[in-house]
Amino acid sequence: MKVVLENLTKKFPSKNKKEHSEVIAVNDFTLEIPDGKLVGLLGPSGCGKSTALNLISGLIKPTSGKIFFGEDDVTSLPPENRGVGLVFQSYALYPHLTVRQNIIFPLENLKGKNKLTKDEMNKKALEIAQLVQIDTLMDRKPSELSGGQQQRVAIARALVKIPRVLLLDEPLSNLDARLRLQTREEIRRIQKETGITTVFVTHDQEEAMSISDLIIVMKDGVIQQIGEPQTVYDDPRNLFVAKFLGTPQITIFSGRLEGGDLFIGGEKVLRVNADHTGPVKIGVRPEGYIPSENGALSCRLSRIEVMGRDISVVSSNPAAESEFIRSIVSAENKIDTSSETVRFDLKPGKVHLFHEDSGERIPFGIN
């Protein structure tokens, strides 16, 4: 089911009673979510991603704009008539019901031609339980389940009515690191097997990038960039997107462009072809450093962190915004840990330039 949002805006009254202003949680949101895709809605806390999800579900009404499921305008439809499945961060399971009863619960409210017999409901519940791999837990209560198992029950309950759209609001936040990894892989598997259009809300960029067909990066209720995860990582539209995606985070340097030469501090690090002269912000991804005795960029070496096949070279530079620079290089590189200085050449494809004031990307080529 394709989902289309047209100029969707949601305003809330200010909590400050002395002010009569409004808070814009979602601002002129225009987006098409392709049929059968898993889309990650990504951004920091307060960016409006959960509000956008609640608008799609019908739990809140938009101030303006329209929502379409396929060709159907569902803007004014209540949640129960939209055909959505919702999975919340808190699982929201009924503690006094068994797993089977929790899954069956949405089916008990079906009426008319959609009404099912008890045997039909049990059959559907078992099929969905097998899909999410909890069919051996059907007679347990939620208190007898792990966090990952409870989340699977919540997903099964959302899927049992075969929704047109599945909406997941930070579904992994309450799980430990191992279970987060396992459960996000399960969500991807389930989505692939069912083919249901899915919107996955998270503030964790690693989660979004690992399982999404498309990611939508948000800030202050506004879409910053839409694209395939690797494309957005490699080609960020602005400084915010570049800094938000990636672990370790991209390092931002204050630099300048002069006659095609790119400088960090007093060191010329690249020769570039760009339609810009003057101060710039320079972003270098952690994998963009090449250790070299005669490298163009010199940094003060702090320490080496062993990561297995890679090592993290932790250093500093006066032109960097952050206290430390983390450069991820192959463990085959030999770093002289007795030296106070480490030098790098930069990989041009891992370097991004941004306007100092607006933060917008400055395109460049390599001379």
C-alpha positions as CSV (number, residue, x, y, z in Angstrom):
1,M,0.0,0.0,0.0
2,K,1.5,3.3,-1.1
3,V,1.2,6.1,1.5
4,V,1.3,9.7,0.4
5,L,1.5,12.7,2.6
6,E,0.7,16.1,1.0
7,N,1.7,19.3,2.8
8,L,1.0,17.8,6.1
9,T,1.3,20.2,9.1
10,K,0.5,19.7,12.8
11,K,0.5,22.6,15.2
12,F,0.1,22.3,19.0
13,P,-0.7,25.2,21.4
14,S,2.3,26.5,23.4
15,K,2.5,25.1,26.9
16,N,3.4,28.6,28.1
17,K,0.0,30.0,28.9
18,K,1.4,33.6,28.7
19,E,2.3,33.0,25.1
20,H,-0.3,32.5,22.4
21,S,2.1,31.1,19.9
22,E,1.9,27.6,18.5
23,V,4.5,24.8,18.3
24,I,4.9,23.3,14.8
25,A,5.6,19.6,15.3
26,V,5.4,18.7,11.6
27,N,5.9,21.4,9.0
28,D,4.7,21.1,5.4
29,F,5.5,17.4,5.2
30,T,5.3,16.1,1.7
31,L,6.3,12.5,1.2
32,E,5.5,9.3,-0.8
33,I,6.2,6.0,0.8
34,P,6.4,3.3,-1.9
35,D,4.2,0.2,-1.7
36,G,5.8,-2.7,0.2
37,K,8.9,-0.8,1.5
38,L,10.3,-0.3,5.0
39,V,10.9,3.3,5.6
40,G,12.9,4.6,8.6
41,L,11.7,7.9,10.1
42,L,14.8,9.2,11.7
43,G,15.8,12.2,13.8
44,P,16.7,13.5,17.3
45,S,14.2,13.7,20.1
46,G,11.6,16.4,19.5
47,C,12.0,16.4,15.7
48,G,8.4,15.4,15.0
49,K,8.9,11.8,13.9
50,S,6.4,10.3,16.3
51,T,3.9,13.0,15.6
52,A,4.2,12.2,11.9
53,L,3.6,8.5,12.7
54,N,0.5,9.4,14.8
55,L,-0.8,11.5,11.9
56,I,-0.5,8.5,9.5
57,S,-2.2,6.3,12.1
58,G,-5.1,8.7,12.7
59,L,-4.4,9.0,16.5
60,I,-4.1,12.8,16.0
61,K,-5.6,15.0,13.3
62,P,-3.5,17.3,11.1
63,T,-3.8,21.0,11.2
64,S,-3.6,21.0,7.4
65,G,-2.7,18.7,4.6
66,K,-3.8,15.3,3.4
67,I,-3.0,11.6,3.9
68,F,-3.6,9.0,1.2
69,F,-3.4,5.2,1.4
70,G,-3.2,4.3,-2.2
71,E,-5.8,6.4,-3.9
72,D,-8.0,6.7,-0.8
73,D,-8.0,9.9,1.1
74,V,-7.9,8.8,4.8
75,T,-7.3,12.2,6.3
76,S,-10.6,12.2,8.2
77,L,-10.9,8.5,8.9
78,P,-10.6,7.3,12.5
79,P,-7.7,4.9,13.2
80,E,-9.9,1.8,13.3
81,N,-11.0,2.4,9.7
82,R,-7.6,3.0,8.2
83,G,-6.3,-0.5,8.3
84,V,-3.1,0.3,10.3
85,G,-1.2,-1.9,12.7
86,L,0.5,-0.1,15.5
87,V,3.5,-1.3,17.6
88,F,4.5,1.0,20.5
89,Q,7.7,1.3,22.5
90,S,6.0,0.1,25.6
91,Y,4.6,-3.1,24.0
92,A,1.1,-2.3,25.5
93,L,0.2,-5.9,26.1
94,Y,-2.7,-6.9,28.3
95,P,-1.0,-8.5,31.4
96,H,-3.9,-10.7,32.4
97,L,-4.2,-12.3,28.9
98,T,-2.1,-15.1,27.4
99,V,0.0,-14.6,24.3
100,R,-2.8,-16.2,22.3
101,Q,-5.4,-14.0,23.8
102,N,-3.4,-10.9,23.2
103,I,-2.9,-11.7,19.5
104,I,-6.6,-12.7,19.1
105,F,-7.9,-9.5,20.8
106,P,-8.1,-7.3,17.6
107,L,-9.9,-10.1,15.8
108,E,-12.7,-10.2,18.4
109,N,-13.8,-6.7,17.5
110,L,-14.4,-7.6,13.8
111,K,-18.1,-7.3,12.8
112,G,-20.4,-8.1,10.0
113,K,-18.8,-10.0,7.0
114,N,-15.4,-9.8,8.6
115,K,-16.5,-11.5,11.8
116,L,-14.5,-14.7,12.5
117,T,-15.4,-17.9,14.3
118,K,-13.3,-19.0,17.3
119,D,-11.5,-21.6,15.3
120,E,-10.7,-19.1,12.5
121,M,-9.3,-16.7,15.1
122,N,-7.1,-19.4,16.7
123,K,-5.9,-20.4,13.2
124,K,-4.9,-16.8,12.3
125,A,-3.2,-16.3,15.7
126,L,-1.1,-19.4,15.3
127,E,-0.1,-18.5,11.7
128,I,1.1,-15.1,12.9
129,A,2.8,-16.5,15.9
130,Q,4.7,-18.9,13.7
131,L,5.7,-16.0,11.5
132,V,7.2,-14.1,14.4
133,Q,8.5,-17.3,16.0
134,I,6.6,-17.3,19.3
135,D,4.2,-20.2,18.6
136,T,5.7,-22.2,21.5
137,L,4.7,-19.4,23.9
138,M,1.0,-19.1,23.2
139,D,-0.2,-20.0,26.7
140,R,2.2,-17.8,28.7
141,K,1.4,-14.4,30.2
142,P,3.4,-11.3,29.3
143,S,5.1,-11.4,32.7
144,E,6.6,-14.7,31.8
145,L,8.3,-13.4,28.6
146,S,11.5,-11.6,27.9
147,G,11.4,-8.1,26.5
148,G,12.2,-9.4,23.0
149,Q,9.4,-11.9,23.2
150,Q,6.9,-9.3,24.4
151,Q,7.8,-7.1,21.5
152,R,7.2,-10.0,19.1
153,V,3.8,-10.5,20.7
154,A,3.1,-6.8,20.1
155,I,4.1,-7.2,16.4
156,A,2.0,-10.3,16.0
157,R,-1.0,-8.5,17.4
158,A,-0.5,-5.6,14.9
159,L,-0.1,-8.0,12.0
160,V,-3.0,-10.5,12.7
161,K,-5.6,-8.3,10.9
162,I,-3.3,-8.0,7.9
163,P,-3.0,-4.2,8.0
164,R,-2.5,-2.1,5.0
165,V,0.3,-0.2,6.8
166,L,2.4,-1.2,9.8
167,L,3.6,1.6,12.0
168,L,6.4,1.0,14.6
169,D,7.2,3.7,17.1
170,E,10.6,3.2,18.6
171,P,9.9,-0.5,19.1
172,L,13.4,-1.5,20.2
173,S,14.1,1.2,22.8
174,N,13.4,-1.0,25.8
175,L,15.6,-3.8,24.7
176,D,19.3,-4.5,25.6
177,A,21.9,-4.2,22.9
178,R,21.9,-7.9,21.9
179,L,18.1,-8.1,21.8
180,R,17.9,-4.9,19.8
181,L,20.1,-6.3,17.1
182,Q,18.2,-9.6,17.0
183,T,14.8,-8.0,17.0
184,R,15.6,-5.5,14.3
185,E,16.7,-8.3,12.1
186,E,13.4,-10.1,12.8
187,I,11.4,-7.0,12.0
188,R,13.2,-6.8,8.6
189,R,12.5,-10.5,8.0
190,I,8.8,-10.2,8.9
191,Q,8.4,-7.1,6.7
192,K,10.0,-8.9,3.8
193,E,7.8,-12.0,4.2
194,T,4.6,-10.0,4.5
195,G,5.3,-7.2,2.0
196,I,3.4,-4.8,4.2
197,T,4.4,-1.1,3.8
198,T,6.1,-0.3,7.1
199,V,7.1,3.0,8.8
200,F,9.8,2.5,11.5
201,V,10.4,5.5,13.9
202,T,13.7,5.7,15.7
203,H,16.3,8.1,16.9
204,D,19.0,5.4,16.4
205,Q,20.6,6.0,13.0
206,E,22.3,2.6,13.0
207,E,18.9,0.9,13.4
208,A,17.3,2.9,10.7
209,M,20.2,2.4,8.2
210,S,20.5,-1.3,8.8
211,I,17.0,-2.4,8.0
212,S,15.3,0.4,6.0
213,D,14.8,0.6,2.2
214,L,14.6,4.4,2.6
215,I,15.4,6.7,5.4
216,I,13.8,10.1,6.1
217,V,16.0,12.4,8.2
218,M,14.0,15.0,10.2
219,K,14.9,18.1,12.1
220,D,12.4,20.5,13.8
221,G,9.4,19.0,12.0
222,V,11.0,19.5,8.6
223,I,12.3,16.8,6.2
224,Q,16.0,17.3,5.7
225,Q,16.7,14.4,3.3
226,I,15.1,11.3,1.8
227,G,17.0,8.5,0.2
228,E,18.5,5.0,0.4
229,P,20.6,4.7,3.6
230,Q,24.0,4.4,1.9
231,T,23.2,7.3,-0.5
232,V,22.2,9.6,2.3
233,Y,25.4,8.7,4.3
234,D,27.7,9.2,1.2
235,D,25.9,12.3,-0.1
236,P,24.4,14.3,2.8
237,R,22.5,17.4,1.8
238,N,23.6,19.5,4.7
239,L,25.8,19.6,7.8
240,F,22.9,18.4,10.1
241,V,22.5,15.2,8.1
242,A,26.2,14.6,7.8
243,K,26.6,14.9,11.6
244,F,23.5,12.9,12.5
245,L,24.5,9.8,10.4
246,G,27.5,7.7,11.1
247,T,29.2,6.0,14.1
248,P,31.7,7.2,15.0
249,Q,30.4,10.7,14.1
250,I,31.9,12.6,11.2
251,T,34.6,15.1,12.3
252,I,34.0,18.7,11.5
253,F,36.9,21.1,10.9
254,S,37.0,24.8,10.4
255,G,38.8,25.4,7.1
256,R,39.0,27.6,4.0
257,L,39.1,27.4,0.2
258,E,41.7,29.5,-1.5
259,G,42.3,29.3,-5.3
260,G,41.2,25.6,-5.3
261,D,43.3,24.7,-2.3
262,L,41.5,23.3,0.7
263,F,43.1,24.2,4.0
264,I,42.7,22.9,7.6
265,G,44.5,25.3,9.8
266,G,47.7,26.1,7.9
267,E,47.9,22.8,6.1
268,K,46.8,22.2,2.5
269,V,44.9,18.9,2.6
270,L,43.3,18.7,-0.9
271,R,43.3,20.3,-4.3
272,V,39.7,20.8,-5.3
273,N,37.5,22.3,-7.9
274,A,34.7,24.2,-6.2
275,D,32.6,27.3,-6.9
276,H,33.5,28.8,-3.6
277,T,36.2,30.9,-1.9
278,G,36.6,31.6,1.8
279,P,35.7,29.9,5.1
280,V,34.1,26.5,5.0
281,K,33.2,23.6,7.3
282,I,35.0,20.5,6.4
283,G,33.5,17.1,7.3
284,V,35.7,14.0,7.2
285,R,34.2,10.5,7.8
286,P,36.1,8.3,10.3
287,E,37.0,5.9,7.4
288,G,38.4,8.9,5.3
289,Y,41.9,9.0,6.8
290,I,45.0,7.3,5.4
291,P,47.9,7.1,7.8
292,S,51.1,8.3,6.1
293,E,54.4,9.5,7.3
294,N,54.2,12.5,5.0
295,G,50.4,13.0,5.2
296,A,48.9,16.4,4.5
297,L,47.1,16.6,7.9
298,S,48.9,16.5,11.2
299,C,47.2,15.6,14.4
300,R,48.3,15.1,18.0
301,L,48.1,11.4,18.8
302,S,46.2,10.5,21.9
303,R,45.9,6.7,21.8
304,I,45.1,3.7,19.7
305,E,41.9,1.6,20.4
306,V,42.0,-2.0,19.1
307,M,38.7,-3.1,17.4
308,G,39.8,-6.4,15.8
309,R,40.2,-6.1,12.0
310,D,40.3,-2.3,12.4
311,I,41.9,0.2,14.9
312,S,40.6,3.5,16.0
313,V,43.3,6.2,16.0
314,V,42.2,8.8,18.6
315,S,43.9,12.2,18.0
316,S,43.2,15.9,18.1
317,N,43.6,19.0,16.0
318,P,43.0,22.7,16.9
319,A,40.7,23.2,13.8
320,A,38.4,20.3,14.8
321,E,35.0,21.1,16.5
322,S,35.2,18.0,18.7
323,E,37.8,17.3,21.3
324,F,38.9,14.1,19.7
325,I,39.1,12.8,16.1
326,R,38.4,9.1,15.7
327,S,40.0,7.7,12.5
328,I,39.1,4.1,11.6
329,V,41.9,2.4,9.7
330,S,42.9,-1.2,9.0
331,A,44.8,-3.0,11.8
332,E,47.4,-3.7,9.2
333,N,48.6,-0.1,9.5
334,K,51.5,0.4,11.9
335,I,51.0,3.5,14.0
336,D,54.0,4.7,16.0
337,T,52.5,5.0,19.4
338,S,55.7,6.6,20.8
339,S,55.2,9.6,18.5
340,E,53.3,12.6,19.7
341,T,52.0,13.2,16.1
342,V,50.2,11.2,13.5
343,R,49.8,12.3,9.9
344,F,47.0,11.5,7.5
345,D,46.1,12.0,3.8
346,L,42.4,12.3,3.2
347,K,40.2,10.2,0.9
348,P,38.4,12.8,-1.3
349,G,35.2,10.7,-1.4
350,K,34.9,10.8,2.4
351,V,35.4,14.6,2.6
352,H,32.3,16.9,2.5
353,L,32.3,20.7,2.4
354,F,29.6,22.9,3.8
355,H,28.8,26.6,3.9
356,E,29.9,28.1,7.2
357,D,26.7,29.9,7.9
358,S,23.8,27.9,6.3
359,G,25.4,24.4,6.6
360,E,24.3,23.6,3.1
361,R,26.6,21.3,1.1
362,I,29.2,22.7,-1.3
363,P,29.8,20.3,-4.2
364,F,33.3,19.9,-5.4
365,G,35.5,17.9,-7.8
366,I,39.1,16.8,-7.5
367,N,41.7,18.5,-9.6
